[in-house]
Amino acid sequence: MTYVGRGRGRRPAVPRTLLMGAVLALPVLAVPTSQAAPPEGVGAAAYDPARGTPGAPQTVPDGATRAGARGAVPPGASRTRQIRIRDIQGAGHVSPLNGARVTGVRGVVTTLTANGFWMQDPRPDRNDATSEGVFVYTRNRPPVTVADAVRVDGKVSEFRPGGRASANLGRTEIDATATAVEARGVPLPPPVTLGPKGRRPPGEVVDDDGRGLPLNVETAGVFDPRRDALDFYETLEGMRVRVQDAVAVGPSSDGQIPVLPAGGAGAGRRTARGGIVAGVGDANPERVVLDDALAPLPTVNVGDRLPGHVEGVLDYGYGTYTLLPTATPRTRSGGLRRETTRPQRSGELAVATLNVDGLAPSAPRERFRAVAADIVDGLRSPDLITVSGVRDNSGPDDDGTVAADQTVAELIAAISEAGGPAYDWRSVAPRDNADGGEEGSNDHVGFLFRTDRGLGFVDRPARGGGDGLGPAASPGGPDLTRTAVRALAEGGRARLSLSPGRVAPADPVWSNSRKPLAGEITWRGRRIIVVANHWYPKSGDDQPAFGRIQPPRRPSEWRRAAQGKVVARFVRSVRAMDGNADVIVAGSLNEPEFSVPVRDLAREAGLRNMTDELPRAERYTAVSSGNAQALDHIMLSPSLARRKHEYDVVHRRSEFADRPTGDRDPAVVRIDMSAGKPATAPNTPPGE
């Protein structure tokens, strides 16, 4: 959600009455330039009659404007001048009058909050590069009503959510010192329609002025609303905006709904279920994010419709532009249903990956039942599941507990109650608060498996006392939290020194992060090595997609790239012992298939990413702010990838507002392991 006005708290909306009445008249106060006087409200020290306001904008080809340039006086206004809202906004991300005191700025009140209001000039010019709306900060409840014609005195400022040092853009405001009502009940300025029948935002590029090198768009680059979505939305900041017949491309979450105008007409690559897929260089900036700061929003799933029009004011807050509707939209269900994959056939090994998103004994029983339904109904009880997000027995309580046997026991019981087979579990309990995540939760990465179809788990060292759900080191044995698993040769085949064993747990790349877990299994006598992953997540250190630094710096990606190289090095060590070793790498890698970390892992380890074999419109396990993308993957070594196989992402979570088991879709690969089965090419689906 967007935080409206100052501070970090949510601002309640003030009841709005849209009044119609007299038409606002805006007299122009003439200021002859021959008198060498500044425009009304601009200090004399800040004004040069030969240049207008300091640093007048330089013109660049095709109507774009250099970022960082300033200019309050539009072309053709050299003889007489009055400060209008568009002069305050300017053609850029920072007001050309930032810091200046202005008087008599006129507009019509369009929307109220508890500490200010938006107003808009009812007499726009023909320059779409400058917004006609602005937020007026009054500190307390404003003394105005929607549809009032007002005159405002104050100081122009740029309010930056998160503070001066944040990478967010600033929102242009007037810090009001006086507000006068000149008329009431005047017509509101008509909203700007977004989409095919109005102003259409760029469909791929957020901002590319830096050509791949980080650049501050507030001080450098070119302001080009026709090409860069970041600049396009800036031209509408504070204005009334409308979307018509929108379709939800993400579920309701945190008071927001991402939509596409006009049912998604003309948008980028759509999913069969109503979403939109992010791609290389395409962050789908045509998405419009609705926010509930001014009016409640309905609960929707991907593909649900918002018939008719949704009107509000366009705002910026905490890394994105949002449309704040002034009334709750109507909805029409798209009928989205949770998917179910087919069961594995005789001779097929089914391996899945699943994130249970912080499951702990303190969770409601319904949540355990929902996870069990994902496994039994959605994934059809696969043979092996790499699982992440299993919390210790005390959940978030930071009491020194690290074991998760109670969590796992409740999950296994829920699977049985749902009609599933008996499952067993292997993991290595982490050291207390050493694996990232919420303090005290001690998330586990592990293997959930069934043994009734021919799969066996190799315990090395053999299990001792323990809790019956994982290996326990014998007296004098290795410390499994610190000892790295190694690949060893045995009879010309590769095996593991520890099973389960952690991959390079002492490597700095895993500091405060979940360590990968390697396990050795057998399938009807055939040895297979599986590596379960939960890589470092995106963090608050990453800069926002719609921020002032373009392209944004994302240090967490550098961390995941380094983690991928460590996993690749381990897989290479296995394959060095046996070039035909069967290896599976799976889990939450938290990067899409086209990213550098995931591509490098597949290339350097010699693995095939199953995500790449899906049609592009089906490559997603997560939906973030309406962008569908694959953040969870399963990779196979060549010896397995040559066998007939099928890969399926089972969409049961990411597209739904009601998702008690988390926001990541599970995925499963079924590999035909029939004895003597000839090697075949992968079953890549036709079409992209």
C-alpha positions as CSV (number, residue, x, y, z in Angstrom):
1,M,0.0,0.0,0.0
2,T,1.0,3.6,-0.4
3,Y,1.6,5.8,2.6
4,V,-0.2,9.1,1.9
5,G,1.2,12.3,3.2
6,R,4.0,12.6,5.7
7,G,5.3,10.0,8.1
8,R,5.1,6.2,7.8
9,G,1.6,5.7,9.2
10,R,-1.4,5.2,7.0
11,R,-3.6,8.2,6.5
12,P,-7.4,7.7,6.7
13,A,-9.4,9.1,3.9
14,V,-11.8,12.0,4.6
15,P,-15.4,11.5,3.3
16,R,-15.7,13.0,-0.1
17,T,-18.7,14.8,-1.7
18,L,-18.3,15.6,-5.3
19,L,-20.0,18.9,-5.8
20,M,-20.9,20.4,-9.2
21,G,-21.4,24.1,-9.6
22,A,-19.8,27.3,-10.9
23,V,-16.9,27.1,-13.3
24,L,-13.6,28.2,-11.8
25,A,-12.1,31.4,-13.2
26,L,-8.4,31.7,-12.9
27,P,-7.2,35.3,-13.5
28,V,-3.6,35.7,-14.7
29,L,-1.5,38.1,-12.7
30,A,0.8,39.9,-15.1
31,V,4.4,40.3,-14.3
32,P,6.3,42.2,-17.0
33,T,9.7,40.8,-17.6
34,S,11.0,44.2,-18.5
35,Q,10.8,45.1,-14.8
36,A,13.3,42.3,-14.0
37,A,10.9,41.0,-11.4
38,P,10.4,37.3,-10.6
39,P,7.1,35.5,-11.3
40,E,4.7,35.9,-8.5
41,G,5.8,33.9,-5.4
42,V,9.4,33.2,-6.6
43,G,12.1,34.9,-4.6
44,A,14.0,37.6,-6.5
45,A,17.3,35.9,-5.7
46,A,16.2,32.8,-7.5
47,Y,15.1,34.6,-10.7
48,D,17.1,35.8,-13.7
49,P,15.0,37.7,-16.2
50,A,17.3,36.7,-19.0
51,R,17.0,33.0,-18.2
52,G,13.7,32.6,-16.3
53,T,14.0,30.3,-13.3
54,P,17.6,29.0,-12.8
55,G,18.8,26.3,-15.2
56,A,16.0,26.5,-17.9
57,P,15.5,23.1,-19.5
58,Q,17.6,22.2,-22.5
59,T,15.7,20.7,-25.4
60,V,16.7,17.3,-26.7
61,P,15.3,15.5,-29.8
62,D,11.7,14.4,-30.0
63,G,10.4,16.6,-27.3
64,A,12.3,15.0,-24.4
65,T,13.9,17.1,-21.7
66,R,17.2,16.7,-19.9
67,A,16.8,15.4,-16.4
68,G,18.2,17.7,-13.7
69,A,17.4,20.8,-15.8
70,R,15.1,23.4,-14.3
71,G,12.6,25.7,-15.8
72,A,9.3,27.2,-14.6
73,V,8.4,29.3,-17.6
74,P,6.9,27.3,-20.5
75,P,7.5,28.4,-24.1
76,G,5.4,31.4,-25.2
77,A,5.0,32.8,-21.6
78,S,7.9,35.3,-21.6
79,R,5.8,38.5,-21.3
80,T,3.4,37.7,-18.5
81,R,3.6,35.0,-15.9
82,Q,1.6,33.4,-13.0
83,I,2.8,30.3,-11.3
84,R,0.6,27.3,-12.3
85,I,0.7,23.8,-11.0
86,R,2.5,22.6,-14.2
87,D,5.3,25.1,-13.6
88,I,5.8,23.6,-10.1
89,Q,5.8,20.1,-11.5
90,G,8.0,20.8,-14.5
91,A,9.1,18.3,-17.1
92,G,11.2,16.2,-14.8
93,H,11.3,14.3,-11.5
94,V,12.3,17.3,-9.4
95,S,10.3,20.5,-9.3
96,P,12.1,23.4,-11.1
97,L,10.8,25.5,-8.1
98,N,12.0,23.1,-5.4
99,G,12.6,25.1,-2.3
100,A,10.9,28.3,-3.6
101,R,8.0,30.0,-1.9
102,V,4.9,30.4,-4.1
103,T,1.7,32.4,-3.6
104,G,-1.7,32.3,-5.2
105,V,-1.3,28.9,-6.8
106,R,-4.8,28.0,-8.0
107,G,-6.5,24.6,-8.5
108,V,-9.6,22.5,-7.8
109,V,-9.5,20.2,-4.9
110,T,-9.9,16.6,-6.2
111,T,-9.1,14.4,-3.2
112,L,-8.6,14.8,0.6
113,T,-6.5,13.1,3.2
114,A,-6.1,13.7,6.9
115,N,-3.1,15.9,6.4
116,G,-3.5,17.5,3.0
117,F,-5.3,17.4,-0.4
118,W,-4.7,17.1,-4.1
119,M,-5.6,19.9,-6.4
120,Q,-5.5,20.1,-10.2
121,D,-5.5,22.9,-12.7
122,P,-8.8,22.8,-14.7
123,R,-7.1,24.7,-17.5
124,P,-4.3,22.3,-18.7
125,D,-1.9,23.3,-21.4
126,R,-1.1,21.0,-24.4
127,N,2.2,19.8,-22.9
128,D,1.7,16.2,-21.7
129,A,5.2,16.2,-20.2
130,T,4.1,18.4,-17.2
131,S,1.6,17.2,-14.6
132,E,-1.4,19.5,-13.8
133,G,-1.9,18.1,-10.3
134,V,-0.1,18.4,-7.0
135,F,-0.4,17.4,-3.4
136,V,-0.8,20.2,-0.9
137,Y,0.5,19.3,2.6
138,T,-1.4,21.0,5.4
139,R,-0.1,19.0,8.4
140,N,-3.6,18.8,9.9
141,R,-7.1,18.1,8.4
142,P,-7.4,20.6,5.4
143,P,-10.0,23.4,5.6
144,V,-11.4,22.5,2.1
145,T,-13.8,20.2,0.4
146,V,-13.7,18.2,-2.8
147,A,-14.7,20.5,-5.7
148,D,-13.5,23.7,-3.9
149,A,-11.6,26.2,-6.1
150,V,-8.7,27.2,-3.9
151,R,-5.6,29.5,-3.9
152,V,-2.6,28.2,-2.0
153,D,0.5,29.9,-0.6
154,G,3.5,27.8,0.5
155,K,6.9,26.3,-0.2
156,V,7.6,23.8,-2.9
157,S,9.3,20.6,-1.7
158,E,10.1,17.1,-2.7
159,F,8.9,14.6,-0.1
160,R,11.0,11.4,-0.4
161,P,9.4,8.3,1.3
162,G,12.0,6.6,3.4
163,G,14.1,9.7,4.0
164,R,16.6,11.6,2.0
165,A,19.1,8.7,1.6
166,S,16.5,6.3,0.1
167,A,16.4,5.4,-3.5
168,N,12.8,6.4,-3.8
169,L,11.8,9.3,-6.1
170,G,10.4,12.4,-4.5
171,R,6.8,13.5,-4.6
172,T,6.4,17.1,-5.5
173,E,4.3,19.0,-2.9
174,I,3.4,22.4,-1.7
175,D,3.9,22.8,2.0
176,A,1.0,25.1,2.6
177,T,1.2,28.2,4.7
178,A,-2.3,29.5,3.6
179,T,-5.2,28.1,1.7
180,A,-8.1,30.3,0.6
181,V,-11.4,29.0,-0.9
182,E,-12.5,31.1,-3.9
183,A,-15.6,29.0,-4.9
184,R,-17.4,25.8,-4.1
185,G,-19.0,23.1,-6.1
186,V,-17.0,23.7,-9.3
187,P,-16.6,20.9,-11.8
188,L,-13.7,18.5,-11.3
189,P,-11.1,18.3,-14.1
190,P,-11.8,15.3,-16.2
191,P,-9.6,12.2,-15.5
192,V,-6.9,11.1,-17.9
193,T,-7.7,7.6,-19.2
194,L,-4.9,5.1,-19.2
195,G,-4.8,2.4,-21.9
196,P,-5.5,1.9,-25.6
197,K,-8.3,4.6,-25.7
198,G,-6.3,7.2,-23.8
199,R,-2.7,7.8,-22.8
200,R,-0.8,4.5,-23.1
201,P,2.3,4.0,-20.9
202,P,5.4,2.4,-22.4
203,G,5.1,-1.4,-22.3
204,E,8.7,-2.5,-21.6
205,V,11.2,0.1,-20.5
206,V,11.1,1.6,-17.1
207,D,14.1,3.8,-17.8
208,D,17.2,3.1,-19.9
209,D,19.0,6.4,-19.9
210,G,22.0,4.9,-18.2
211,R,22.3,2.1,-20.8
212,G,22.9,-0.4,-18.1
213,L,25.0,1.8,-15.8
214,P,23.4,3.2,-12.7
215,L,22.2,6.7,-13.2
216,N,20.3,9.1,-11.0
217,V,17.3,10.2,-13.1
218,E,16.7,13.2,-10.9
219,T,20.0,14.8,-11.8
220,A,21.0,13.2,-15.1
221,G,19.6,11.5,-18.2
222,V,16.8,12.4,-20.5
223,F,13.2,12.9,-19.4
224,D,11.3,11.0,-22.1
225,P,7.7,10.1,-21.2
226,R,7.1,8.5,-24.6
227,R,9.8,5.9,-24.1
228,D,10.4,5.6,-20.3
229,A,7.6,4.5,-18.1
230,L,9.2,6.1,-15.1
231,D,8.9,9.5,-16.8
232,F,5.5,8.7,-18.2
233,Y,3.9,8.3,-14.8
234,E,5.7,11.3,-13.4
235,T,3.8,13.4,-16.0
236,L,0.6,12.3,-14.2
237,E,1.7,12.6,-10.6
238,G,-1.1,14.2,-8.5
239,M,-3.6,14.1,-11.4
240,R,-7.0,12.4,-11.7
241,V,-6.6,9.2,-13.6
242,R,-9.0,6.5,-14.8
243,V,-8.7,2.9,-15.9
244,Q,-11.5,1.3,-17.8
245,D,-12.6,-2.4,-17.6
246,A,-9.5,-3.4,-15.8
247,V,-8.3,-7.0,-15.3
248,A,-6.4,-8.1,-12.2
249,V,-2.9,-9.5,-13.0
250,G,-2.1,-10.1,-9.4
251,P,-4.1,-11.0,-6.3
252,S,-5.1,-8.5,-3.6
253,S,-2.2,-8.1,-1.3
254,D,-1.3,-5.5,1.4
255,G,-4.1,-3.2,0.2
256,Q,-3.1,-3.2,-3.4
257,I,-4.3,-4.7,-6.7
258,P,-2.2,-4.7,-9.9
259,V,-4.3,-4.4,-13.0
260,L,-4.2,-3.9,-16.7
261,P,-6.6,-1.4,-18.4
262,A,-9.0,-2.4,-21.1
263,G,-9.0,-6.1,-20.2
264,G,-5.2,-6.2,-21.0
265,A,-5.6,-5.2,-24.6
266,G,-2.2,-4.5,-26.2
267,A,-0.3,-5.6,-23.0
268,G,2.8,-7.8,-23.0
269,R,3.0,-11.6,-22.8
270,R,-0.1,-12.8,-21.0
271,T,-0.6,-16.1,-19.1
272,A,-3.5,-18.4,-19.9
273,R,-4.9,-17.7,-16.5
274,G,-5.1,-13.9,-16.9
275,G,-1.7,-12.7,-15.6
276,I,1.3,-11.1,-17.4
277,V,4.8,-12.6,-17.5
278,A,8.0,-10.6,-16.8
279,G,10.8,-11.1,-19.3
280,V,14.3,-10.0,-20.1
281,G,14.2,-6.2,-20.1
282,D,10.4,-6.2,-19.7
283,A,9.1,-5.3,-16.3
284,N,5.6,-4.8,-17.7
285,P,5.3,-1.1,-16.7
286,E,1.9,-1.0,-18.3
287,R,0.6,-2.5,-15.1
288,V,-1.3,0.0,-12.9
289,V,-1.3,-0.7,-9.2
290,L,-4.4,0.3,-7.3
291,D,-4.0,1.2,-3.6
292,D,-6.5,1.4,-0.8
293,A,-5.2,4.6,0.8
294,L,-8.4,6.5,0.0
295,A,-11.1,3.8,-0.4
296,P,-11.4,0.1,0.4
297,L,-10.5,-2.3,-2.4
298,P,-12.2,-5.7,-3.1
299,T,-10.6,-9.0,-2.7
300,V,-9.6,-10.4,-6.1
301,N,-7.7,-13.2,-7.8
302,V,-5.7,-13.1,-11.0
303,G,-8.1,-12.8,-14.0
304,D,-10.9,-11.1,-12.0
305,R,-12.5,-8.1,-13.7
306,L,-13.2,-4.6,-12.5
307,P,-16.0,-3.6,-14.9
308,G,-16.6,0.0,-15.7
309,H,-14.2,2.7,-14.7
310,V,-12.0,3.1,-11.7
311,E,-11.0,6.7,-11.0
312,G,-8.6,8.2,-8.5
313,V,-5.4,10.2,-8.1
314,L,-2.0,9.0,-9.2
315,D,0.5,9.1,-6.3
316,Y,4.0,8.0,-5.6
317,G,5.1,6.2,-2.5
318,Y,7.8,3.7,-1.4
319,G,9.1,2.6,-4.8
320,T,6.1,2.7,-7.1
321,Y,3.4,4.9,-8.7
322,T,-0.1,3.9,-7.5
323,L,-3.6,4.9,-8.5
324,L,-5.6,5.7,-5.4
325,P,-9.3,5.1,-6.2
326,T,-11.8,7.4,-4.5
327,A,-14.5,4.7,-4.5
328,T,-14.5,1.0,-4.1
329,P,-14.5,-0.7,-7.6
330,R,-17.0,-3.3,-8.6
331,T,-15.7,-6.8,-9.4
332,R,-16.6,-9.8,-11.5
333,S,-15.0,-13.2,-10.8
334,G,-12.8,-14.7,-13.5
335,G,-13.5,-18.2,-12.1
336,L,-9.8,-19.1,-11.4
337,R,-9.3,-22.6,-9.9
338,R,-6.4,-24.2,-8.2
339,E,-4.5,-26.6,-10.5
340,T,-3.8,-30.3,-10.0
341,T,-1.1,-32.2,-11.9
342,R,-1.4,-35.7,-13.1
343,P,-0.1,-38.6,-10.9
344,Q,3.2,-40.2,-11.8
345,R,3.0,-43.5,-13.7
346,S,4.7,-46.7,-12.9
347,G,8.4,-46.3,-13.7
348,E,8.3,-42.5,-13.3
349,L,10.2,-40.8,-10.5
350,A,8.4,-37.7,-9.4
351,V,10.5,-35.0,-7.7
352,A,8.9,-31.7,-6.6
353,T,9.9,-28.5,-4.9
354,L,7.8,-26.8,-2.3
355,N,8.1,-23.7,0.0
356,V,5.9,-24.0,3.1
357,D,6.6,-20.4,4.0
358,G,7.4,-20.6,7.7
359,L,5.3,-23.5,8.8
360,A,5.5,-24.1,12.6
361,P,3.5,-26.0,15.3
362,S,1.9,-22.8,16.3
363,A,0.2,-22.4,12.9
364,P,-3.5,-23.1,12.7
365,R,-4.4,-26.7,11.9
366,E,-6.1,-25.4,8.7
367,R,-2.7,-24.3,7.4
368,F,-1.3,-27.8,7.9
369,R,-4.3,-29.2,6.1
370,A,-3.8,-26.7,3.2
371,V,-0.1,-27.7,2.8
372,A,-1.1,-31.3,2.8
373,A,-3.7,-30.6,0.1
374,D,-1.0,-29.0,-2.0
375,I,1.0,-32.2,-1.7
376,V,-1.7,-34.8,-2.0
377,D,-4.2,-33.1,-4.4
378,G,-2.0,-30.6,-6.2
379,L,1.3,-32.5,-6.6
380,R,-0.4,-36.0,-6.4
381,S,2.0,-37.2,-3.7
382,P,5.4,-37.1,-5.5
383,D,8.2,-39.5,-4.5
384,L,10.6,-36.8,-3.3
385,I,10.0,-33.2,-2.3
386,T,12.7,-30.6,-1.6
387,V,11.1,-28.5,1.1
388,S,12.0,-25.0,2.5
389,G,10.5,-22.8,5.0
390,V,10.0,-25.3,7.8
391,R,10.4,-23.5,11.1
392,D,11.7,-25.0,14.4
393,N,9.3,-26.4,17.0
394,S,8.9,-23.0,18.8
395,G,8.3,-21.0,15.6
396,P,9.4,-17.4,15.9
397,D,10.1,-17.6,19.7
398,D,13.8,-17.0,20.1
399,D,14.4,-19.5,22.8
400,G,17.3,-21.6,21.5
401,T,15.2,-24.3,19.9
402,V,16.5,-25.5,16.5
403,A,14.8,-29.0,16.1
404,A,11.8,-29.1,13.8
405,D,10.6,-32.7,14.5
406,Q,7.2,-31.5,15.9
407,T,6.6,-29.3,12.8
408,V,7.4,-32.1,10.4
409,A,5.4,-34.7,12.4
410,E,2.3,-32.6,12.2
411,L,2.8,-32.1,8.5
412,I,3.2,-35.8,7.9
413,A,0.1,-36.5,9.9
414,A,-1.9,-34.0,7.9
415,I,-0.7,-35.6,4.7
416,S,-2.0,-39.0,5.9
417,E,-5.3,-37.5,7.0
418,A,-5.7,-36.0,3.5
419,G,-5.4,-39.5,2.0
420,G,-1.7,-39.4,1.1
421,P,1.0,-42.0,1.6
422,A,3.4,-42.3,4.6
423,Y,6.2,-39.8,4.2
424,D,9.6,-39.6,6.0
425,W,11.9,-36.6,6.5
426,R,15.6,-35.8,6.4
427,S,17.3,-32.5,7.2
428,V,20.2,-31.0,9.2
429,A,19.1,-28.7,12.0
430,P,20.8,-25.3,11.7
431,R,22.7,-23.5,14.4
432,D,20.6,-21.1,16.3
433,N,19.9,-17.9,14.4
434,A,22.7,-18.7,11.8
435,D,20.6,-19.3,8.7
436,G,18.7,-16.1,8.2
437,G,15.0,-15.6,8.3
438,E,13.1,-14.3,11.3
439,E,15.1,-14.4,14.5
440,G,14.3,-17.5,16.4
441,S,12.6,-19.3,13.6
442,N,15.6,-21.4,12.4
443,D,14.1,-22.3,9.0
444,H,15.0,-25.8,7.8
445,V,15.7,-27.0,4.3
446,G,15.0,-30.7,3.9
447,F,13.7,-33.7,2.0
448,L,10.2,-35.2,2.4
449,F,10.0,-38.6,0.7
450,R,7.8,-41.7,0.4
451,T,9.3,-45.2,0.2
452,D,6.4,-47.3,-1.1
453,R,7.3,-46.9,-4.8
454,G,11.0,-47.8,-4.9
455,L,12.7,-44.8,-3.4
456,G,15.2,-45.1,-0.6
457,F,17.1,-42.5,1.3
458,V,20.8,-43.2,2.0
459,D,21.7,-42.2,5.6
460,R,25.4,-41.5,6.0
461,P,26.4,-41.7,8.7
462,A,23.7,-44.1,9.8
463,R,20.9,-42.7,11.9
464,G,21.4,-42.9,15.6
465,G,19.1,-41.9,18.4
466,G,17.8,-38.5,17.4
467,D,14.2,-37.7,16.9
468,G,13.5,-40.4,14.3
469,L,13.1,-37.7,11.6
470,G,16.7,-37.0,10.8
471,P,20.2,-38.3,11.2
472,A,21.9,-37.9,14.5
473,A,25.7,-37.9,14.7
474,S,27.2,-40.7,16.7
475,P,29.5,-39.7,19.6
476,G,32.7,-38.3,18.2
477,G,31.1,-38.0,14.7
478,P,31.1,-34.9,12.5
479,D,29.2,-31.7,13.4
480,L,26.7,-31.8,10.6
481,T,25.9,-28.0,10.9
482,R,29.6,-27.2,10.1
483,T,31.0,-30.1,8.1
484,A,30.8,-29.7,4.3
485,V,29.5,-32.6,2.3
486,R,32.0,-33.9,-0.3
487,A,31.7,-36.1,-3.4
488,L,33.6,-39.4,-3.2
489,A,34.2,-42.1,-5.8
490,E,32.9,-45.6,-5.1
491,G,33.1,-48.3,-7.7
492,G,33.3,-45.7,-10.5
493,R,30.2,-43.9,-9.3
494,A,29.9,-40.8,-7.2
495,R,28.5,-40.9,-3.7
496,L,28.3,-38.4,-0.8
497,S,30.5,-38.2,2.3
498,L,27.4,-37.2,4.2
499,S,23.7,-37.7,3.5
500,P,22.1,-35.4,4.2
501,G,25.0,-33.0,4.2
502,R,25.3,-29.3,3.9
503,V,27.0,-27.7,0.9
504,A,30.0,-25.5,1.9
505,P,28.3,-24.3,5.1
506,A,31.4,-22.2,6.1
507,D,31.5,-20.3,2.8
508,P,30.8,-16.6,3.5
509,V,28.1,-16.6,0.8
510,W,25.9,-18.5,3.2
511,S,26.3,-16.2,6.1
512,N,22.9,-15.5,7.6
513,S,21.3,-17.6,4.8
514,R,19.9,-21.0,4.4
515,K,22.5,-23.6,3.5
516,P,21.9,-26.0,0.6
517,L,21.3,-29.6,1.6
518,A,22.6,-32.5,-0.5
519,G,21.0,-35.9,-0.1
520,E,21.7,-39.3,-1.7
521,I,18.7,-41.4,-2.7
522,T,18.2,-44.6,-4.7
523,W,15.5,-45.3,-7.1
524,R,15.0,-49.0,-7.6
525,G,18.8,-49.4,-7.0
526,R,19.9,-46.4,-9.1
527,R,21.8,-43.7,-7.2
528,I,20.7,-40.1,-7.5
529,I,22.1,-37.0,-5.8
530,V,19.7,-34.2,-5.0
531,V,20.5,-30.7,-3.8
532,A,17.8,-28.7,-2.0
533,N,18.1,-24.9,-2.0
534,H,16.6,-21.8,-0.5
535,W,18.8,-18.9,-1.7
536,Y,19.1,-15.5,-0.1
537,P,15.9,-13.5,-0.7
538,K,15.4,-10.1,-2.1
539,S,16.0,-7.6,0.7
540,G,15.4,-4.0,1.7
541,D,18.9,-3.1,0.5
542,D,17.6,-3.6,-3.1
543,Q,16.6,-0.4,-4.8
544,P,13.0,-0.2,-6.2
545,A,12.2,-0.7,-9.8
546,F,10.5,2.7,-9.9
547,G,13.2,4.6,-8.0
548,R,15.6,7.4,-8.8
549,I,18.6,5.1,-9.6
550,Q,18.2,3.4,-12.9
551,P,18.8,0.5,-13.4
552,P,18.3,-0.1,-9.7
553,R,21.2,-1.6,-7.7
554,R,20.3,-5.0,-6.2
555,P,23.0,-6.3,-3.9
556,S,20.9,-9.3,-3.0
557,E,21.3,-10.5,-6.6
558,W,25.1,-10.4,-6.3
559,R,24.7,-12.6,-3.2
560,R,22.6,-15.1,-5.1
561,A,25.0,-15.1,-8.0
562,A,27.8,-16.1,-5.6
563,Q,25.6,-18.8,-4.0
564,G,24.9,-20.2,-7.4
565,K,28.6,-20.5,-8.1
566,V,29.1,-22.5,-4.9
567,V,26.3,-24.9,-5.8
568,A,27.7,-25.2,-9.3
569,R,31.1,-26.0,-7.9
570,F,29.7,-28.8,-5.8
571,V,27.8,-30.3,-8.7
572,R,30.9,-30.2,-10.8
573,S,32.8,-32.1,-8.1
574,V,30.1,-34.8,-8.2
575,R,30.2,-35.1,-12.0
576,A,34.0,-35.1,-11.9
577,M,33.8,-38.4,-10.0
578,D,31.2,-39.7,-12.5
579,G,30.4,-37.9,-15.7
580,N,27.1,-39.7,-15.9
581,A,26.0,-39.0,-12.4
582,D,22.3,-38.4,-11.9
583,V,22.0,-35.0,-10.2
584,I,18.9,-32.9,-9.4
585,V,19.1,-29.3,-8.1
586,A,15.9,-27.8,-6.9
587,G,14.3,-25.2,-4.7
588,S,13.7,-21.5,-4.2
589,L,16.5,-19.8,-6.0
590,N,14.6,-16.4,-5.8
591,E,15.6,-15.5,-9.4
592,P,13.9,-15.9,-12.7
593,E,15.3,-18.4,-15.3
594,F,16.8,-15.6,-17.4
595,S,18.8,-14.1,-14.5
596,V,22.5,-14.2,-14.3
597,P,22.6,-16.4,-11.1
598,V,20.3,-19.0,-12.5
599,R,21.8,-19.1,-16.0
600,D,25.3,-19.3,-14.5
601,L,24.3,-22.2,-12.3
602,A,22.9,-24.2,-15.1
603,R,25.8,-23.4,-17.5
604,E,28.7,-24.0,-15.0
605,A,27.2,-27.1,-13.5
606,G,26.1,-28.6,-16.8
607,L,22.5,-28.8,-15.8
608,R,19.2,-28.3,-17.8
609,N,16.7,-26.0,-16.2
610,M,13.2,-27.4,-16.5
611,T,11.7,-23.9,-16.5
612,D,13.3,-23.3,-19.9
613,E,11.3,-26.1,-21.4
614,L,8.0,-24.5,-20.6
615,P,6.3,-22.1,-23.0
616,R,7.2,-18.6,-22.0
617,A,3.7,-17.8,-20.9
618,E,3.8,-20.6,-18.4
619,R,7.1,-19.8,-16.7
620,Y,6.1,-18.5,-13.3
621,T,5.9,-19.7,-9.7
622,A,5.3,-16.3,-8.2
623,V,3.3,-13.1,-8.9
624,S,4.9,-9.9,-7.4
625,S,3.0,-6.7,-7.9
626,G,1.3,-8.3,-10.9
627,N,4.5,-9.6,-12.5
628,A,4.5,-13.3,-13.0
629,Q,7.9,-14.9,-12.9
630,A,9.6,-18.2,-12.1
631,L,11.6,-18.0,-8.8
632,D,11.6,-21.7,-8.0
633,H,13.3,-24.2,-10.3
634,I,14.3,-27.8,-10.9
635,M,17.4,-28.7,-12.8
636,L,18.6,-32.0,-14.2
637,S,22.0,-33.4,-15.1
638,P,22.3,-34.6,-18.7
639,S,21.9,-38.3,-17.8
640,L,18.4,-37.5,-16.4
641,A,17.5,-34.8,-18.9
642,R,18.0,-37.2,-21.8
643,R,15.3,-39.4,-20.4
644,K,11.6,-38.7,-21.2
645,H,10.3,-36.3,-18.7
646,E,7.5,-33.8,-18.0
647,Y,7.7,-30.6,-15.9
648,D,4.7,-28.9,-14.4
649,V,4.4,-25.7,-12.3
650,V,1.2,-26.3,-10.4
651,H,-0.5,-23.0,-9.9
652,R,-2.2,-23.2,-6.5
653,R,-0.9,-20.2,-4.6
654,S,0.6,-17.2,-6.4
655,E,-2.5,-16.1,-8.2
656,F,-4.9,-16.2,-5.2
657,A,-5.7,-13.7,-2.5
658,D,-6.4,-16.6,-0.2
659,R,-3.1,-18.4,0.1
660,P,-2.6,-19.8,3.6
661,T,0.3,-21.9,2.5
662,G,2.4,-19.1,1.0
663,D,2.8,-17.2,-2.2
664,R,4.9,-19.6,-4.3
665,D,3.6,-22.3,-6.6
666,P,5.1,-25.8,-6.2
667,A,6.6,-27.5,-9.2
668,V,7.2,-31.2,-10.1
669,V,9.2,-33.1,-12.7
670,R,8.3,-36.7,-13.6
671,I,11.2,-38.7,-15.1
672,D,10.7,-42.0,-16.9
673,M,13.3,-44.2,-15.1
674,S,12.1,-47.5,-16.8
675,A,14.9,-50.0,-17.0
676,G,16.4,-50.1,-20.5
677,K,14.4,-47.0,-21.6
678,P,16.3,-45.5,-24.5
679,A,17.4,-41.9,-24.1
680,T,15.2,-39.4,-25.8
681,A,15.2,-35.7,-26.4
682,P,13.5,-33.6,-23.7
683,N,9.8,-33.1,-24.2
684,T,10.0,-29.4,-24.9
685,P,6.4,-28.1,-25.5
686,P,5.9,-26.5,-28.9
687,G,5.4,-22.8,-29.2
688,E,6.7,-19.9,-27.3
